[in-house]
Amino acid sequence: MYGVGVGGGGGGFNAPSTASGRRKNQEDDEEEEEEETGDGRVLEAWERAYADDRSWEALQEDESGLLRPIDTKNLVHSQYRRRLLLRSAAAAARIQKGLIRYLYIVIDLSKAASEMDYRPSRMAVVAKCAEAFIREFFDQNPLSHVGLVTIKDGISHRLTEIGGSPESQINALMGKLECSGDSSLQNALELVNGYLNQIPSYGHKEVLFLYSALNTCDPGDIMETIEKCKKSKVRCSVIGLAAEIFICKHLCEETGGSYTVALDESHFKELLLEHAPPPPAIAEYAAANLIKMGFPQRGAEDLISICSCHKKIKSGAEGYICPRCKVNVASLISMSAVQNATTTSALTVIFTSMRACITAPVARVSAVHLGRDVILCIVQVLILF
């Protein structure tokens, strides 16, 4: 009897404990799943899927006219495939491209860049996408150079000197950037045109505007400035973040550039990355030139010299010695201060020329077909032996 009584008592105490544990777990799950709005109302399960800001941007229309959520992976892959197709089409047409590019990225930091139609702001999106663009640009154009220019309060300011180091450009871009005042296309064009006029004749001079404003406040006649850039063979392109502007379209048409307007952040990044591959060279400017280059080596550790780039005393092991003028340079892809020659490595030159010869996109092959082809190949090899 005691055995039955104790057993029954034990069972009686365990059952309520288990049930209360289940109820407690269910209550915890419900508390985790419940989300409240600003007025204290609890969101339903179907509402939580649309609770994010600007959720309508995550929808796209399919072939039948229905709205479907955007698959981010497929979207990124389709954009990558589209860029490959454009590059392969250009390679098939045997279009001459500029291998040594001198590009100034002009970032609009007027009050229009602080608008929040791009999250968190236009300026933040531009800085983030520009960082990815700079890395992609130097990956596809190892011999090229980039500089940054900003427009704020109607004045243009050179943020960084044009150079071949992506890290120095990105560090300046990730600094404290503030938006204020109006934008001025003419002042920016005058500034970059003055710097690009010092570029050697074999370099392809380009300007890329990341423009947020809907107007331009210029001190003079911008048409004369556009004509000056055209005579200087400066290709100007614009990516707008707001709407199409006539003066930007006219600038791009006159100088041989491209003008596009972004719809959202992903579209803006796609448009920006399209400027990373070398563009087709303009026929009247595409003259063949011999370029003076130096292939330096590491200096000796006991050699002390002044770096021509940073004007600091360094040992030979911290830089490269130009074979012609014997000056110390900090990085390989740079301009020699004495001989005005590009210092680089032979591998970089080979890599750049290979980039110009783009192969066709590789077609996807299913695992079944790939495995069958591998088996057939092995069988043929065994038969031969």
N, C-alpha and C positions, 0 to 999 in steps of 0.2 A: 504493500500500500504506500509506504514511504517513497519507494522508487517511483511508483506511478504518480504520486502527488508531487514529488520534486520535479519529475520530468514534465508534468503538465504545467507546474508553476513556471519552470524555465521557459517552456514554449510560450506561455502567456505573456511573459515579460519581453521576449524577443520580438514578437509580432508587432506590437505597437511601436517599438523602437525602430524597426525597419520601415514601417509605414510613415512614421514621422520624418525619417531620413529622406524618403522619396519625396515627401511633400516639400521639405526644405530645399532639396536640389531643384525641384520644379520651380519653386519661388525664386531661387537664385538665377535660374536660366531665364525666367520671365523678366527679372529686373535687368539682366544683361541685354536682352533683346529689345526692351522698351527704350525708345528715344523720345524726348520731349521737344516740342517746338518752343519758340520764344514766349508764347502765351501760356505755356504749361500744358498744352494738349499733347497727348501721347500719339505718336505716329503709328499708323498701321503698317503691316509688313510690306504691302505693295507701295506705300508712300515712301518708305525708306530708300527704295531704289532710285527715286527721283528727288531726293532731298538735297543733293549737291547743287551748288550754284552753276548756272548755265548748263544744265543737264541736256538741253536740246542740242548742244554741239556734239554730243556723243551718239547722235542718230544720223543715219543716212538712208536714202531711198534706194530700194532694190529695183530689179528689172520689172517687177509687177506693180510698182508704185507704192509698196508698203514700206513703212519706216522700221528699220532694223538697227540694233545697237552696233556701233563700229567695233570691228575686231582690230585691236591695235597692232597685233603681230602681223596680220595680213596687210594692214595699211602700210606699215613700215617696209615690208617686203615688196609690195607693189611699187612704192616710191623708189626703192633701190633698183628694181627691175627697169623702171621707166628711165632712170638715169643711165643705166647700162645700155639700153636700146638707143638712146640719143647719142651716146659716145660711140657705139658700134656703127651707127649710121654715118656719123662724121668720118670715122676711119675708113668705111667702105667707099666714101666719096673722094678719098685722098685729098682732104682739105689740109692746107698748111696751117699750123698752129704756132703760137708764140711760146717758146720754152722758157724764156727769161722774162718774167713779168714784174713790174713795179706797180703795186696796187696800194692806193690809199682808201681806207674805209672811213667814210664820213658819217658820223652818228649824230642824229638830230636830238639835242637835249633841251629843246624849247619846252614851254609849258605844256605843249600838246603831248610830249612824251610821258607825262605823268598821268595821262588818262588811264582808267582802269577797265577798259573794254577787253584788254588782254590781262590775264591774272598773273601776278599781282598788279603789274603795271606794264605799259609798253616798254619803258626803259629796262625793266628787269628781264623781260622776254628778249629784247634786243641784245642785252649783254650776255645772256645765257646762250642764245643761238650763235652770236658772233664768236664766242669761245670755241664752240664746236666747228664753226666754219674755218677759223684760223688753223686749227689742228688739221682739218681735212685739206686745206689749201696747201700747207707745207708738205703734207704727205704726197700730194699729187704734183707739186711744183717745188722740188727741193732747191732749185737754183734761183727761185724768185724771192722777192722782198715785199714786206707789208708795213704800212704805217697807219696810225690812227689819228683822225681829226674829229673834233667835236664842234657843234654849233650851239651857242647859248647866248641869250641877250643880244641877238643880232650880230654877234662877233664869232669868228672862227678861231679856233685854238688848236695847235698841233699837240696832241696828247703824247705821242711817241714819234721818234725819228724812224724813217723807213729802214728796215733791217731784215736779216734772215733768221732771227731767233724768235720762235713762237712764244717762248716763256716770258720774255720781256714784254711782248704785246699783251698777253693774257693777264699778267700781273697789273699792268696799268689799267686794263679794262675792268678788272675786279676791284679796283679802288673805289673811293667814295665819289660817285657821280650824282650830280644834282641837276634838276630841271628848272629852268626859269626863262622868262622873256620870250622873244620871237625868234624865228628862224630866218636865215639869209642864205639863199643859194649862191648869190653872186659873190659874197665874201668868201664862201668856202671854195668856189671855183677859182677865184683869184689866188687864194693861198696855195692850193694843191698844184695849180698850173705853174706857179713860181718855183715850187720844189721839183716838179717833174721835168721842168726845162733843163735841169742839171743832169738828167739821166742820159747815159750814152745812147747813141742812135740805134744800137741793136736791141735795146730794151723796149718792151711793149708797155706803154703807159696807160694805166687804167684807174678809174675812180668809181667806187661803189657807194651810193647814198642809201642809208637806211632812214627813210624820211617819215616822220610822224605828223608834221604840220599840214594844214590845208592851204597855206599861203606862203609867200616869201616877202620879207621886208628888205629891199635892196637900196643901197645909197646911190646907184647910178643905173645905167642902161645894161640890163643883163644880157640882151641880145648881142651886144658887142663882146661881152665876156665869153658867151657861147661860141661866137665866131673865132675868138682868140684860141679857145681850147681846140676847136676844129683844126686850125692851122698848125697847132702844136702836136697834132696826132694823138690827142688824149681821148680815149674811149670812156664815156660816162654812162653808167647804168644806175637805175633807181629802183628800189623796192619800197613801195608805199605801204603804210600801215593803216591808212584811213580811207582815202578815195583817190580816184584819178585826178591829176592836175595837168592842165594844158602845158604849163611851162616845163614840167618834168618830162612830159612826152616829147615836146619839141627838142629839149636838150638831148635826149637819147637818140632821136631820129637824126639830128644833125651830126652827132659824134660817132654814130655806129654802134651805140649800146642798146640795151634792152630795158623796157619799163614794164613792171608788173606790180600788182596790188595784192596783198595777202588777205585771205579770208579769216584765218585764225592762226593760232600758234604753230600747229603742225604744217599748215600750208606755207607760213612764213619761213620756217626752217627748210622746207623742201625747195622753195624759190631761192633761198640763200645758198644752199649747197650746190645748186646748178651753176653757180659762178666759180666753183672750185676747179673744175677741169679747164685747161687752156682753151680760150675761145678761138674761133677761126680768125686768122690774120686778115686784115683788110688788104685787098689786092694791090692797091697803089702804095701801101706802106710795107709790104712783105718783101723787102730786099734782102738778099743773102749777104751776110757779113762774117768776117773772121773775127773771133773774139779772143782777146788776150786773157789767158788764165794761168794761174800758178797752182802747183800741187805741193803744198808745204809738208814738212815733217815736224815731229815733236822735237823741241829744242833740248839741249843737254841740261841736266839738273843743276850743274854748277854755273850755268849761264844766267846772268841777271840782265834784264832789259825792261824797257818801258812799253807797256801794252798800248798800241796805237788806237785801240777802240775806247778803253776806259781811262787812259792817261795815268796808269798806276804802275808802280814797279812790281814786276813779277819774275819768277824764275822761268827758265826755258821749258821746264816740264809742265807748266801751267798754261801753255799756249802753243802756237805753231809759228815757225819761222818761214817767212816768204822766201822762196828760192831766188827771187830777182833782187828785191830791195833789202832783204835781210831784216825786216821789221817783225815785231812780235804781234800776232793777232790772236784774239781770244777764241774765236770759233772758225771753223773751216769755211763756211759760206759767208764771206765778207769781202769788202772792197779794200784793197791795199791803199794806204794813204799816200804812198810815194809814187808807185807806178800806175795807179788807177786801174788795177787789174783785179779780177775776181779770184779769190783764193778758195779752192774747193778740193775735193778728192775725185779720183778717177771713177770710183764706184758711184758717186753721186751723179756724175755726168752720164754714165751708162744707164743708171736708173731713170734719169729724166728722159733720155731718148727712148727708152722702152715704154715709158708712160705715153709717149706720143703715138706709139703703134698699138692701138687698142684692139684687142681681139673681140670676136663676137661673144655675146653672152652664152654661158654654158647652160644647156638644156637639162632639166631635171630628169633623172632616170629612176624608175621604181626599183625597190630592192629585189623584186622577183626577177625582172629582166636583167638586172645587174648580176645576180647570182647565177642565172642561166648562162650568161655570156662568159663568166669566169670559169664555170664548169666545162663549157665547150672548149675554151682556150687550154685548160689543163689537159683535157683529153687529146687535143691535137698535139700538144707537146709530148705526151707519153707515146703517141703513135710514131712520132718522128724518131724517138729514141728506142 
